[in-house]
Amino acid sequence: MKMTNLILGLFTHGIILGLLHSTYGQKILVPPYLQPGNSPKLRKEQKVVIWQTDSVPGDFKVEWALGSSVESAPKVKSVKISSVKLHVNNETTNLYRATIRRLKFDETYTYRISMGQTVIAENTFTSRTKKPQTKFAVFGDPGAGSMEQAAVAYQIYLQNPHFALVTGDMAYSYGRAMEYRVRFFPFYLSPVANPEKGASLMGSVPFYMLPGNHDIYGADFEKYPDGLAFFYYSDLPRNAPIPQHVVMPEGDQDLIDAFLKNTSPRYPRVSNYSFEYGNVYIACLDANYYANPLDPALIEWLTKDIKKSKADWKIVAFHHPPFSSSHQHYEYQVMRLLSPVIEELGVDLVFNGHIHNYQRTVPLKFEPEKDESGTRFIISDEGSVNGDYNLDQHFDGTTNTRADGIIYIISGAGGAALYEPEISENPELWKNGPPENWVPYTVKLVSDRHSFTMVETDENALLLRQIDMEGNVFDEIKITK
């Protein structure tokens, strides 16, 4: 057993927790985990370690070193720790952050957190690569606290990804801190790696997360004083401009003021961002009901940002899918307005969540319908967007691997209850409207099992596999350039 697993295992069984509580009067609520920090481009590298305790402050120490062990490293460095005291939901907690800066690319590092003589956690991670290869997991809608969520987490762990891209709805049903602590973190910080518990992924693997609708439902602090916890628990790139419309906290002004103070500078900056990893560029966007897909500042940034990137593969991710063949949530298609923009920018893949199943389209291009003046897009009251389709029916991902258009992937089967298992792999049940709104763009729809996406790139080749919670690959395509 690795020392990390042993230490965290003691956590779970209450030994270290009991020791800390009896010696220091303190309890760990969220064990230390890794976040990417504000490093969007492959020019500088850093990682942020975050953990949370109860109301008793701790005199923690964070050390890090090159290699797979702090103890045996010839040179060990310490990191300054910052903390905020959260007074929400009738409890007081301490949220800690430590930023490990000036890391080299393509290296293995270890960080250790201790208090006095007690080691809280020790984890090894690999910094981002500059090589033309990546390997990452994509999944959405996990935060239900389900057995299936644990099984998916375990299978992701077995794949050994460099990072994970989480397409929203991390914590049902309102994105509250108490929900993250019960329905999200335990499955990705489990000290025991198995299908029943999950695995200790987040201690070593950075999660790039983006807000889904359930992550912002707790914006009314009168009802949910610990809402919008996405901004407490994430530490992501802050390279995008703040759009005109963002999620706005409501309710008691004292709670709002405390939230703004304790989430600065992340709120609302980390709702939209981009990053590079190896030969992949990924833009993560907020697609919630208040968002304007064509916000001028955001489009200007996205256009310049993608054009500047030298990555072989360009990917965009947001929660609400523009193209779906499920009946649930079908009408909300506002993000279709973004399609012509990202087509022009050469985007290869779009990842979404929101729909609790797996779907893959053929490579497609879409031109939204405009009014008679030709200046305004037509959007129905429900959010439907009609238009003209151009489908690449020649691409099959095996013999014909060059795609003419964008492939849209819904990977929303990460743990929450599945949508419409009866339509799984049955194209006769996928039709959703007239030809100007729906055409047979879906080539694969599997809704009877929980799953996640694995993406591997090697220069101008990309392999995409969809893997279920038992480890079976049920969809696989290769894309080349």
Sequence and secondary structure as in RCSB ss.txt:
>XXXX:A:sequence
MKMTNLILGLFTHGIILGLLHSTYGQKILVPPYLQPGNSPKLRKEQKVVIWQTDSVPGDFKVEWALGSSVESAPK
VKSVKISSVKLHVNNETTNLYRATIRRLKFDETYTYRISMGQTVIAENTFTSRTKKPQTKFAVFGDPGAGSMEQA
AVAYQIYLQNPHFALVTGDMAYSYGRAMEYRVRFFPFYLSPVANPEKGASLMGSVPFYMLPGNHDIYGADFEKYP
DGLAFFYYSDLPRNAPIPQHVVMPEGDQDLIDAFLKNTSPRYPRVSNYSFEYGNVYIACLDANYYANPLDPALIE
WLTKDIKKSKADWKIVAFHHPPFSSSHQHYEYQVMRLLSPVIEELGVDLVFNGHIHNYQRTVPLKFEPEKDESGT
RFIISDEGSVNGDYNLDQHFDGTTNTRADGIIYIISGAGGAALYEPEISENPELWKNGPPENWVPYTVKLVSDRH
SFTMVETDENALLLRQIDMEGNVFDEIKITK
>XXXX:A:secstr
  HHHHHHHHHHTTHHHHHHHHHHS  EEEEEEEE  S  STT   EEEEEEE SS   EEEEEEESS STT S 
 EEE EEEEEEEETTEEEEEEEEEE S  TT EEEEEEEETTEEEEEEEEE    SSEEEEEEE   TT  HHHH
HHHHHHHHH  SEEEE S  STTT  HHHHHHHTHHHHS SS BTTTB   TTTS EEE   HHHHTT BTTT T
T  THHHH      S   S     BS HHHHHHHHHHHTTTTTGGGSEEEEETTEEEEE   STT  TT HHHHH
HHHHHHHH   SEEEEE SS SS   STTTT  GGGGGHHHHHHTT  EEEE SSSSEEEE SEEEEE B TTSS
SB   TT    EEEEE  S  SSS    SSBEEEEE  SSS  S GGGTT GGG   S TTT  S EEEEE SS 
EEEEEEEETTEEEEEEEETTS EEEEEEEE 
